[in-house]
Every structure is written in C-alpha cells, then in structure tokens.
Amino acid sequence: MTETADDILSRLPDRLKQARRDKGLSLEAVARLSGVSRSMVSQIERGESSPTIATLWNLTRALQVDFAGLLEQDAGRERIDVLRGDEVPQIDNMGEGCRIRILSPPEEAGRHEVYDITFASGGSLTSQPHQHGAEEALTVLDGRVRVTSGTAEEVLATGDTARYRADIDHAIAAEGGAARVFLIVKNA
C-alpha cells in the first residue's frame, strides 16, 4: 500500500509530542532548544499546523530524534534493529594494533558510545581527553590490558571491569599477548 503525504503528516503531531515527553521536556524547553516558538510547537503537536521542513528539522534536532524515523509508518511498532557482524562499522587506523568495532548507533555519538576493541599483542589505544565529566567503563573479554587514566594505572584480566575518568589523558594497552575489551564511553 502506498502512503500519501497526508498519511505521513497525520502521524507527525503524536510522534513529536511523544518524543518531547520521552525527553521530559516542556513546550518552553523545546521552543528554546529549537528556536521554534512555543505556540507553533503547540499547534504542530495538536495537528493545527503543518511545519516546514526547516521547522521540522529544528524540532528533531532539539529533541534528538531521527528526522526520517519520526515519519516512518513502523516507527511506533515493536522491532529489533540488527546489524550483522560484517555490517558493524569498524575503525582500523586508530591506535596501534587495534581494531575498534562501533556498536552504538550514530545518534548516540558524544553521549553513550559502545565499542568492541580487539588488540594484537602489544597493541594500544591512547586517547586525548574527552569533554569535562566523560567517563569510560571497560570490561576485559579476553586477555590482559593495562588501563591508564591520568597518573592512575591498573592491569586487568579476563572478566575484570574498570571505570575511570576519560576527561584526562587515558590509554588501554594489551599486556603479554592479544586482548579484547568491551568499552562504554559516557559523555564523550
């Protein structure tokens, strides 16, 4: 069945209102964040006004929601998004002797990033400080690694977890062979 513009636009008011509520934002807060007047946001949520593309773009950016996903027919349905192993983005040119698989969705960049990192023997990843308040949580899946945060340093083995500041110089290095870690970066 082919959707019409009216079908798509009829979903918009409820989806925007739900996105605002999911973020715990008031109409005033959305207006401040988006640059769209409070009365216009209210009219759009009530279905009394159809936003321009520019207005919709500003609202989706303020609400940190996907522009296209907001209008998709299946957006409210239960689903499982799957990336097969060979589809997961990876970075091979950061650090030395390490492969970084990016597990978190792109829209989470800078907020909540998740990585699967494999180190060759002697491999390492040295990072510059992230934004103030950034933290990392690392679990060793296989092997041993040395974690450094500022002047603090710990050696971890399979199954160990470390939490440390990432708003200062920090590094992860394989110790005595290959290693694999699961890394979560908060507020990068």
Protein Blocks (a to p, Z undefined) as FASTA:
>chain_A
ZZdfklmmmmmmmmmmmmmmmnopafklmmmmnopafklmmmmmnopaccdfklmmmmmm
mnopafklmmpmklmpccdddddfklpccdfkgcjhiacddfbdfklgokaccdddddde
hiacddddddehiacddddfbdcddddehjbccdddehiacdddfkbccddddehiacdd
ddddehZZ
